[in-house]
Amino acid sequence: MDTTPPLTELLLQADTMEWREKSLAGISEKMLWRNEETGASIALIRFAKGSGIPKPHLHAANQFMYCLQGRYEYTSTGVTLVAGSFYCNPKGNVHGPAVAHEDTIVLEIYDGPHYPVVPEWYTDAQDAR
C-alpha cells in the first residue's frame, strides 16, 4: 500500500512574492512550500546586515541551507555561508548564535518541524514554523 501523499505540481514566481517580516528584526521570508502534516518546508530567508539568530538553539528536523547571496556566520564555530555555500545541520545539533555580515538570502529546507518549542526570540509562533 502506497502511503505517499499526492503532490500536485506547483510553480511560483518567487521574485513577485512579497517578503513576510518575522518578529525578529531584520529577518523575513518567502514560504515556497510547506507540508502541514509533517512540518517540512522550503523557504527563502532574508537577513538584513547585522541581523541574525541571537542564541544557541537546535531544530526538531534536519536543516539544509543554500546561500544565494551575502555572508552569514555561525559565530560560535566560525562556519560562514557565502554565495554558493551549502550547509547541512542535523536534527538536534546545537548551533548559533548567527549574524549576517552582509544582506543575505538563503534557501532553507527542513525535512520536518523547525523547532521542538517556539524560541523565545520569536513573538509570533508562525515565525518558528
Protein Blocks (a to p, Z undefined) as FASTA:
>chain_A
ZZbdcdddddddfklpccdddfbehiacddfbdcfknopacddddddehiacfbdcddfb
dcddddfbdcdddfknopacdehiacdddehiagdjdddfbdcddddddfbdfbfbdcfk
bcbfklmZZ
